[in-house]
Amino acid sequence: MRVVIVYESLFGNTREVAGAIRDGIAAARPEASVSCVQATEADRDLALGADLLVVGGPTHLHGLSTTVTRKMGLKAEQRVPAGVPGHGPEPGAAGPGIREWFRGLPKAPAGSRSAAFDTRGDVRHSGGAAGGIARRLRRHGYELIGEPAGFLVEDVEGPLREGEQDRARAWGASLLAWPVACPR
């Protein structure tokens, strides 16, 4: 089984969740080949032939990030004094991100399976990027094998809420147990 996880991460929280999902899949299926790749490094053919494509990104302004929202986040980060623990953008955070990666994604062969996740604040009406990711996966011909998942961060830059990495590992493992596609 070949699993590909493509993610976008501005401050490292989504990367941590993607890594936990990878670990959960690997624990459930030790024989699986699991690749975890940042969107900036994912070429357009990466997903082709994968038995499962998992895509995730951070939530910016209630949805999937854009070039503008990434620039806004990076600009706000520049105002944080140097050396403050837990701050600093990820390498490649300026983009391109998931939205741009989808533009080059070829149509999936029939029966291709996928899952979507995001990181988000636990704030009323914060929205989430996972729904937009799921819609794009469906438009590209992928079947969703579970409901899109959101993983919580404590603040805009993080850290992840306690227990979210464990929840991401469990969600990753559970992706291999869903026998049928998620209803549209």
C-alpha positions as a printed Julia matrix, in Angstrom:
184×3 Matrix{Float64}:
   0.0    0.0     0.0
   1.32   3.45   -0.95
   0.06   6.47    1.0
   0.93  10.07    0.16
   0.35  12.91    2.62
   0.65  16.42    1.16
   0.45  19.34    3.56
   0.96  23.07    3.86
   2.3   24.51    7.1
   3.04  28.09    8.06
   4.24  27.71   11.68
   4.79  23.95   11.97
   1.49  22.85   13.48
   0.12  21.28   10.3
   3.49  19.6     9.69
   3.28  18.06   13.17
  -0.24  16.78   12.48
   0.82  15.39    9.08
   3.7   13.58   10.78
   1.38  12.15   13.43
  -1.03  10.95   10.72
   1.93   9.31    8.95
   2.94   7.61   12.21
  -0.62   6.37   12.78
  -0.82   4.9     9.28
   2.63   3.31    9.64
   1.68   1.76   13.0
  -1.55   0.34   11.57
   0.13  -0.92    8.38
   3.88  -1.37    8.93
   4.27  -2.67    5.37
   2.81   0.55    3.89
   5.01   3.04    2.09
   4.02   6.43    3.55
   5.36   9.69    2.1
   4.79  12.97    3.93
   5.59  15.94    1.68
   5.19  19.71    2.04
   3.16  21.24   -0.81
   6.15  23.35   -1.85
   8.07  20.13   -2.59
   5.22  18.05   -4.02
   5.37  17.68   -7.78
   2.18  17.3    -9.78
   2.63  13.55  -10.28
   3.26  12.69   -6.62
  -0.32  11.54   -6.02
  -0.55   9.35   -9.11
  -0.75   5.69   -8.2
  -1.2    6.3    -4.47
  -3.65   3.98   -2.77
  -4.56   6.83   -0.44
  -3.95  10.58   -0.77
  -4.23  12.61    2.45
  -4.15  16.41    2.09
  -4.06  19.02    4.86
  -3.44  22.66    5.52
  -3.89  25.44    8.03
  -7.07  27.46    8.35
  -6.65  31.11    7.37
  -9.56  33.54    7.6
 -12.15  30.73    7.94
 -10.85  28.57    5.07
  -8.01  27.3     2.92
  -5.01  29.61    2.81
  -4.23  31.86   -0.15
  -1.1   33.66   -1.24
  -2.46  36.79    0.46
  -3.27  35.09    3.79
   0.14  33.43    3.89
   1.79  36.83    3.36
  -0.41  38.32    6.11
   0.62  35.55    8.53
   4.3   35.94    7.74
   4.09  39.72    8.09
   2.43  39.38   11.51
   5.16  36.93   12.54
   7.83  39.53   11.71
   6.46  41.69   14.55
   7.28  39.02   17.15
  10.62  39.77   18.84
  13.47  37.47   17.8
  14.12  34.51   20.06
  10.56  34.12   21.37
  10.04  30.34   21.8
   7.48  28.7    19.55
   7.6   31.4    16.9
   9.01  31.42   13.42
   7.75  30.37   10.03
   8.37  26.99    8.44
  10.83  26.75    5.56
   8.77  27.26    2.4
   5.9   28.86    4.33
   5.55  31.65    1.76
   4.19  29.12   -0.72
   3.07  27.79   -3.0
   0.48  26.11   -0.82
  -2.22  23.47   -1.13
  -4.5   25.69   -3.23
  -1.74  26.14   -5.83
  -0.77  22.46   -5.64
  -4.33  21.46   -6.51
  -4.18  23.53   -9.71
  -1.57  21.15  -11.1
  -3.06  17.93   -9.73
  -4.18  15.61  -12.55
  -7.61  14.0   -12.51
  -7.56  10.85  -10.38
  -8.31   7.42  -11.81
 -11.67   5.92  -10.8
 -11.63   4.46   -7.28
  -8.85   6.75   -5.98
  -9.23   7.33   -2.25
  -8.45  10.39   -0.19
  -8.88  12.18    3.12
  -8.7   15.84    4.19
  -7.56  17.55    7.39
  -6.71  20.97    8.72
  -5.37  22.79   11.74
  -7.57  25.48   13.26
  -8.14  27.59   16.31
 -10.78  26.58   18.82
 -12.71  29.79   18.35
 -16.38  30.15   17.62
 -16.94  30.56   13.87
 -13.27  29.98   13.08
 -14.16  27.88   10.06
 -11.79  25.31    8.66
  -9.75  24.47    5.59
 -10.6   20.74    5.55
 -13.96  21.25    3.84
 -12.37  23.19    0.98
  -9.66  20.57    0.66
 -12.31  17.83    0.54
 -14.25  19.67   -2.19
 -11.09  20.02   -4.28
 -10.27  16.34   -3.83
 -13.75  15.39   -5.03
 -13.45  17.74   -8.04
 -10.24  15.94   -8.97
 -12.04  12.59   -8.92
 -11.06  11.33   -5.45
 -13.47   9.53   -3.12
 -13.3   10.67    0.5
 -13.0    7.73    2.88
 -13.96   9.68    5.98
 -15.21  12.99    7.23
 -12.67  15.84    6.97
 -10.85  16.3    10.29
  -9.81  19.44   12.12
  -6.98  19.5    14.68
  -6.81  22.32   17.22
  -4.06  24.83   17.88
  -3.96  27.04   20.96
  -3.06  30.26   19.15
  -2.47  31.43   15.59
   1.11  30.18   15.67
   0.38  27.24   17.95
   1.26  25.11   19.75
  -1.04  22.23   19.01
  -3.54  21.62   21.77
  -2.48  18.86   24.13
  -3.61  15.48   22.83
  -4.02  16.54   19.2
  -0.99  14.59   17.97
  -2.42  11.45   19.59
  -5.78  12.18   17.98
  -4.05  12.67   14.59
  -2.23   9.33   14.95
  -5.53   7.61   15.73
  -7.25   9.35   12.81
  -4.44   8.28   10.47
  -4.76   4.66   11.57
  -8.54   4.81   11.21
  -8.23   5.88    7.58
  -7.19   2.34    6.73
 -10.3    0.88    8.38
 -12.98   2.79    6.44
 -14.31   0.4     3.81
 -16.49   2.8     1.84
 -16.35   6.32    0.58
 -17.84   9.17    2.58
 -21.19  10.4     1.2
 -21.09  13.67   -0.68
